[in-house]
Amino acid sequence: MSIQIKTRQMVVMMLSFIIYHLSVSPARAQKFVGGDISMLPKYEEAGVVYKDKDGHTVNDVISFFKSEGMNAMRVRLFVDPTKDSDKAVCQDLAYVKQLGKRIKDAGLQLMLDFHYSDTWADPSKQWTPDAWKNLSDAELYEQVYSYTRDCLQQMVDAGATPDMIQTGNEISYGMLWGTEAAVGNNNTNRCFTNSSSANWTRFYNLLRQATKACREVCPSAKIILHSERTAAPGVLLDFFDRMQSNAIDYDIIGLSYYPEHHKTLGVLESTLSSVEQKQYGKDIMIVETGYSYAWSIGGEYDYTKTYPFTEEGQRRFTADLVTLLNKHDSVKGLFWWWPEDNGNKNVTAGWWNAALYNHNTGAPYAAFYELKNFLPEGSGIGGIATSRQTDDCWYDVTGRRLKKKPATKGVFVRDGRKIMVR
């Protein structure tokens, strides 16, 4: 075979490879950075003033987030939050539809976080909604399906179609255990490493029903399974090994990382490497993180010798976290939890000490401006179609925005189209 023919074949193969990767769905090809802004409407209703770093009042907070480099937001959803007196537990479907539409209208991606509870769901409590408490397991499976399907359809109809969906919040030990009054601290319906298979089988069935609804209503959305066992890699890997061996359908491994609960960045680095070595074939996202600017958030680990509880300490932590995550190609998302908390105790019972806003001035802390460095230069190919109608910038085939028209030959992207530069 001649050298000329071999060269032609190599070019064809290379172009096929490039075209394949350009056709990858936006949620997989792009990286996402933002925050869980579930309380933003309540702050706005209370008249809280948001400002930029120069002290100018920000009238459209979500558009401001976008202008500062963020491209996705997360919102939680409770079944019936009126059952909880916590002011921060207020996100029913009507609330979430309105906030979700604002996020989508601003050109950002939306992550919807199903709690499948009337209150906070986390590894220590996954309480079944009061309205579902008398259902048998079989009836509960059907309820999860119908509830998830109905919520998603209403989101779609409202113009708030989720791009990413968490089927449960911090579900390392299962979900929908029963009501707090009925279960207490008993192990009924909890899942544990090396436990009997009964609880796990029940959990798998719940996840399958949730996933079924997601795939039917939002087929383009990416499904996230969320664990907070970041500092316990044995438990974390056991969880995702079980998901793999039982053919649970999902797209993204979601992790929580708060240093006061999950220890050093070195621990996070080791855990990310362990997950990558497993080759689950899934992207990874840090769907919750936060670090204090002044006071402890109540965790067990003291990281203040490295990152003091100051604005600068919070900034350096955020910068180092971003640097670490950018070393891992599998990590596609970074979301700060409750960044919009802004110093009004009429909205909640107290302050979230790891917010990104100064409670006194209403301006963002320095850490706010570090988050956008998680993204490559620009928001990538995936953001072209959703963020704007036209895009005159040039991008390479990895989605990295270029400073000017490429001077070298090759395939590039401009205005959402592949262009061969000769």
C-alpha positions in Angstrom: 0.0 0.0 0.0 1.4 3.4 -0.9 2.3 6.0 1.6 -0.2 8.4 -0.1 -3.1 6.0 0.5 -2.1 5.4 4.1 -2.0 9.1 4.7 -5.4 9.5 3.2 -6.8 6.8 5.4 -5.3 8.3 8.4 -6.9 11.7 7.6 -10.3 10.0 7.2 -9.9 8.2 10.5 -8.9 11.4 12.2 -11.8 13.4 10.8 -14.2 10.6 11.8 -12.8 10.8 15.4 -13.2 14.5 15.5 -16.8 14.5 14.1 -17.7 11.8 16.7 -16.5 13.9 19.6 -18.2 17.0 18.2 -21.5 15.2 18.3 -21.2 14.2 21.9 -24.2 15.6 23.9 -23.6 19.0 25.6 -23.9 17.7 29.2 -21.1 15.2 28.6 -18.8 17.3 26.4 -18.9 20.4 28.6 -17.8 21.3 32.1 -20.2 23.0 34.4 -19.7 25.4 37.3 -22.3 27.1 39.5 -24.2 26.6 42.7 -27.3 25.4 44.5 -29.3 28.6 44.6 -32.5 27.1 46.0 -33.1 30.0 48.4 -32.5 32.9 45.9 -36.2 33.8 45.5 -36.7 34.0 49.2 -33.8 36.5 49.6 -35.2 38.5 46.7 -38.7 38.6 48.3 -37.1 39.9 51.5 -35.5 42.7 49.6 -31.9 41.5 50.1 -29.6 43.6 47.9 -26.9 41.8 45.8 -24.0 43.8 44.6 -20.9 43.3 42.4 -17.4 43.7 43.6 -17.4 47.4 42.8 -20.5 48.0 45.0 -23.0 48.3 42.1 -26.4 46.9 42.8 -27.2 43.7 40.8 -30.8 43.6 39.7 -30.8 40.2 37.9 -28.8 37.9 40.1 -28.9 34.8 37.8 -27.7 36.8 34.8 -25.0 38.2 37.0 -23.9 34.7 37.9 -23.7 33.9 34.2 -21.8 37.1 33.4 -19.2 36.0 36.0 -18.5 32.7 34.2 -21.0 30.3 35.8 -23.0 28.2 33.4 -25.3 25.9 35.5 -27.4 26.0 38.7 -28.8 23.4 41.0 -32.2 23.5 42.7 -33.6 21.1 45.3 -37.2 19.8 45.3 -39.2 18.5 48.3 -42.4 16.5 48.1 -44.4 18.6 50.7 -42.1 21.1 52.5 -45.0 22.5 54.5 -44.5 19.5 56.8 -41.2 21.1 58.0 -40.9 24.3 59.9 -37.3 25.0 58.6 -37.5 28.2 56.6 -35.0 26.8 54.2 -37.3 23.9 53.4 -39.7 25.6 51.0 -39.0 24.3 47.6 -42.2 22.7 46.4 -42.9 22.0 42.7 -44.5 25.4 42.0 -41.5 27.2 43.5 -39.0 25.0 41.6 -40.8 25.5 38.3 -40.5 29.3 38.6 -36.9 29.3 39.6 -36.0 26.6 37.1 -37.6 28.7 34.2 -35.6 31.7 35.3 -32.4 29.7 35.2 -33.2 28.2 31.7 -34.3 31.6 30.4 -31.0 33.1 31.4 -29.2 30.5 29.3 -27.8 28.3 32.1 -28.1 24.6 32.5 -30.4 23.3 35.3 -29.7 20.5 37.7 -32.8 19.2 39.6 -32.2 17.6 42.9 -35.0 15.3 44.0 -35.0 14.8 47.8 -37.9 12.3 47.8 -38.8 13.6 51.2 -40.8 16.4 52.9 -37.5 17.6 54.5 -33.7 17.4 54.2 -32.5 14.0 52.9 -29.0 13.1 53.7 -27.1 10.0 54.9 -28.5 10.2 58.4 -32.1 10.8 57.4 -34.0 9.7 54.3 -37.5 10.0 55.6 -40.5 8.9 53.5 -42.9 11.7 52.7 -45.9 11.8 55.0 -48.3 11.2 52.2 -46.5 8.0 51.2 -46.0 6.6 54.7 -48.6 3.8 54.4 -47.6 2.5 51.0 -46.2 -1.0 50.6 -42.9 -1.4 48.8 -44.6 -2.3 45.6 -46.9 0.8 45.9 -43.9 3.0 46.8 -42.1 1.9 43.6 -45.0 3.0 41.5 -45.4 6.2 43.5 -41.7 7.2 42.9 -42.2 6.6 39.2 -45.5 8.5 38.9 -44.3 11.4 41.1 -41.0 11.8 39.3 -42.7 11.6 35.9 -45.4 14.2 36.9 -42.8 16.6 38.3 -40.6 16.4 35.2 -43.5 16.8 32.9 -44.6 19.9 34.7 -41.1 21.2 34.6 -41.0 20.7 30.8 -44.4 22.3 30.3 -43.2 25.3 32.4 -40.1 25.8 30.2 -37.8 24.5 32.9 -36.6 21.3 31.5 -33.8 19.9 33.6 -30.5 19.1 31.9 -29.2 17.0 34.9 -31.3 15.1 37.4 -30.3 13.8 40.8 -32.5 10.8 41.7 -32.1 11.3 45.4 -29.8 13.4 47.6 -26.8 11.9 49.4 -28.2 8.4 49.0 -25.2 6.4 50.1 -27.4 4.3 52.5 -30.5 4.2 50.4 -33.6 6.4 50.5 -37.3 6.4 51.6 -36.6 4.5 54.8 -40.0 5.2 56.3 -41.1 8.1 58.6 -38.9 9.4 61.4 -41.5 8.6 64.0 -41.9 5.0 62.8 -38.3 4.2 62.1 -36.2 6.3 64.5 -32.6 4.9 64.6 -33.5 1.4 63.6 -31.9 0.0 60.5 -35.2 -0.7 58.7 -34.7 -0.1 55.0 -31.2 1.4 55.3 -28.4 0.0 53.1 -25.0 -0.8 54.5 -21.8 -2.3 53.1 -21.9 -6.1 53.4 -25.5 -6.0 54.7 -28.2 -8.4 53.6 -29.4 -8.0 50.1 -33.0 -7.1 51.0 -32.5 -3.4 51.6 -30.3 -3.1 48.6 -32.8 -4.8 46.3 -35.5 -2.4 47.5 -33.2 0.5 46.9 -32.4 -0.7 43.4 -36.1 -0.9 42.6 -36.7 2.6 43.8 -33.8 3.9 41.6 -35.0 2.0 38.6 -38.4 3.6 38.8 -37.0 7.1 39.2 -34.7 6.5 36.2 -37.5 5.1 34.1 -39.5 8.3 34.6 -36.4 10.5 33.8 -35.6 8.7 30.6 -39.2 8.9 29.4 -39.8 12.6 30.1 -36.3 14.1 29.8 -34.4 11.6 27.5 -31.5 14.1 27.0 -31.0 14.8 30.7 -28.0 13.2 32.5 -28.9 11.2 35.6 -26.7 11.7 38.8 -26.3 9.3 41.7 -25.2 11.4 44.6 -23.0 10.1 47.5 -21.3 12.1 50.3 -18.9 9.3 51.3 -16.0 11.2 49.8 -13.8 10.6 52.9 -14.7 6.9 53.0 -13.6 5.5 49.6 -14.3 1.9 50.6 -17.9 2.6 51.2 -18.1 4.9 48.2 -16.6 2.3 45.8 -18.8 -0.5 47.3 -21.8 1.7 46.5 -20.9 2.3 42.8 -19.7 -1.3 42.4 -23.2 -2.4 43.4 -24.7 0.1 41.0 -22.6 -1.4 38.2 -23.2 -5.1 39.1 -26.9 -4.5 39.3 -27.1 -2.5 36.0 -28.5 0.7 37.5 -28.8 3.2 34.7 -27.2 6.6 35.4 -24.6 8.9 33.8 -22.8 10.9 36.5 -21.2 10.2 39.9 -22.1 13.1 42.1 -20.0 13.8 45.2 -20.3 16.1 48.2 -17.0 17.6 49.5 -16.9 19.9 52.6 -13.4 19.9 54.2 -14.9 20.0 57.7 -16.7 16.7 57.0 -14.5 15.1 54.4 -11.0 16.3 55.4 -8.2 17.5 53.2 -7.9 18.1 49.5 -5.4 15.3 49.5 -8.2 13.0 50.6 -10.4 14.2 47.8 -7.6 13.7 45.3 -7.1 10.1 46.5 -10.8 9.4 46.3 -11.1 10.8 42.8 -8.2 8.7 41.6 -9.7 5.6 43.2 -13.0 6.2 41.4 -11.3 6.8 38.1 -9.2 3.6 38.5 -12.5 1.7 38.7 -13.3 2.7 35.2 -17.1 2.9 35.7 -17.3 4.9 32.5 -19.1 7.8 34.2 -18.3 11.5 34.6 -17.8 12.9 38.1 -19.2 16.1 39.5 -18.8 17.8 42.9 -22.4 18.6 43.3 -21.9 20.2 46.7 -19.0 22.0 48.3 -18.3 24.9 50.6 -15.8 26.4 52.9 -16.3 29.1 55.6 -15.1 32.7 55.4 -15.4 33.3 59.2 -16.9 30.5 61.4 -17.1 26.8 61.4 -20.0 25.0 59.7 -20.0 22.4 62.4 -17.8 19.7 61.0 -15.2 17.5 62.7 -12.1 18.3 60.8 -10.1 21.5 61.4 -8.4 22.8 58.2 -7.8 26.3 59.4 -4.0 25.9 59.7 -4.0 25.6 55.9 -7.1 27.7 55.1 -8.0 30.2 57.9 -11.7 31.1 58.3 -11.2 34.4 56.5 -12.1 35.8 53.1 -8.6 35.1 51.8 -8.6 31.6 53.4 -11.9 30.8 51.6 -10.5 32.1 48.3 -7.3 30.1 48.6 -9.2 26.9 49.4 -11.4 27.5 46.3 -8.5 28.2 44.0 -6.7 25.1 45.2 -9.9 23.0 44.8 -10.3 24.2 41.3 -6.6 23.5 40.5 -7.0 19.9 41.9 -10.2 19.2 40.0 -8.8 20.5 36.7 -6.1 17.7 36.9 -8.9 15.1 36.5 -10.4 15.0 33.1 -13.3 12.9 34.4 -14.5 15.7 36.7 -17.1 17.7 34.8 -18.9 19.7 37.4 -18.3 21.9 40.4 -21.3 23.4 42.4 -21.0 25.5 45.5 -23.8 24.9 48.0 -26.0 27.9 49.0 -23.6 30.6 47.6 -26.4 33.2 47.6 -26.9 33.4 51.3 -26.7 37.1 52.0 -27.3 38.0 55.6 -31.0 38.3 56.3 -32.1 36.2 59.3 -35.8 36.8 58.4 -35.2 34.4 55.4 -33.7 31.6 57.5 -33.0 31.0 61.1 -29.3 31.9 60.7 -26.5 32.4 58.3 -24.8 29.7 56.2 -21.2 30.4 57.1 -19.8 29.1 53.8 -21.7 31.4 51.6 -20.1 33.5 48.8 -21.6 36.8 49.8 -20.6 39.2 52.5 -23.5 39.6 54.8 -22.6 43.2 55.6 -21.9 44.6 52.2 -23.9 42.4 49.9 -20.9 42.0 47.6 -19.4 38.6 46.6 -16.4 37.3 48.5 -13.2 36.7 46.5 -13.8 33.0 46.3 -16.8 33.7 44.1 -14.5 34.8 41.3 -12.3 31.7 41.6 -15.0 29.3 40.5 -15.0 30.2 36.9 -11.4 29.0 36.6 -12.8 25.5 36.7 -13.9 26.0 33.1 -11.5 26.0 30.2 -11.3 29.4 28.4 -14.9 30.0 27.7 -17.8 27.6 28.3 -17.0 25.1 25.6 -18.9 23.7 22.5 -21.8 22.5 24.6 -22.7 26.1 25.6 -23.0 27.5 22.1 -26.5 26.3 21.3 -28.0 27.1 24.7 -26.2 30.3 25.7 -26.7 32.4 22.6 -28.1 32.3 19.1 -24.8 33.1 17.5 -21.2 32.8 18.6 -18.4 34.4 16.7 -15.7 32.9 18.9 -13.5 30.1 17.6 -13.2 26.8 19.5 -10.9 23.8 19.1 -12.3 20.3 19.0 -12.0 19.9 22.8 -14.3 22.9 23.3 -11.6 25.3 24.4 -12.3 28.9 23.3 -9.4 30.4 21.3 -8.4 34.0 21.5 -8.5 34.6 17.7 -9.0 32.8 14.5 -6.7 29.8 14.4 -3.6 30.2 12.3 -3.0 26.5 12.0 -4.8 24.0 9.7 -7.4 21.7 11.2 -11.1 21.3 12.2 -12.5 24.0 14.5 -15.9 25.2 15.6 -17.5 28.6 15.1 -21.1 29.7 15.5 -22.0 26.1 16.3 -20.6 24.7 13.0 -17.5 22.6 12.2 -15.1 24.6 10.0 -12.0 23.2 8.2 -9.2 25.8 8.3 -6.8 25.1 5.5 
